[in-house]
Amino acid sequence: MAAFATTAVPVCGMFGATPSAAVTPCCGRPALPTVAAPPRRAALRMDGLGNPANLSGKAAVIETVEELLKDTEFLFSAPLPGLTVSQVAELKNSLPEVTKVMTVKNTLMRKAIAGTPFDVAEPLTAGSNMWFFVKGDIKESVAPLKAFSKTYKLKEFGPLGGVLEGEVFDNKGVLAVSEMPTKKELYGQIAFLIQAVPTKLAKSVKAVPTKLGRAIKLAKCPDEESA
């Protein structure tokens, strides 16, 4: 009976055999190409306020929003979908320190604004949004959104709407409000006017004797008027 020749096939990791870079260990199949994971999208969360799915978490969110509204002068929203976690963090860091940002579920936002001057914002509670609680200069809080949109070429990104002194503004209204002079600019204008008043007053007072003297002289010698 003829003997069959046998060839030892090394097993990966055994007998000192080294697997080829083109095959996966122990199976001999071609290795699959490595695919980079897509950037993680920002999810609707409550910034560490607890799980909004349970009652205690919901109550914590509502209470936090109510506290923020007490010091809020201007409230506006912007869309969240399409942004990555790192982009949201970058946007938050570009805002003034006194401006707070939260992502809040619409049902909880409606409960939080109920009975406040911001309850007119209810029509804005649709979709997944970030809410900006502005205390201070509106321009400095909206400008970073414009720069962010330009940097990442997000044509559709920007304020969706906002509330100021009980009045609701759409996107164009929010942008128009943001173009108003800041408090710092107004203070500068007022200071300039205050400084200018004494100068103008001094010039006016100084001119009075001259004009008065001329009037008296003309009263005594009316013929000089025609001379």
Order of alpha helices (4+ residues) and beta strands (2+ residues): alpha-beta-alpha-beta-alpha-beta-alpha-beta-beta-alpha-alpha-alpha
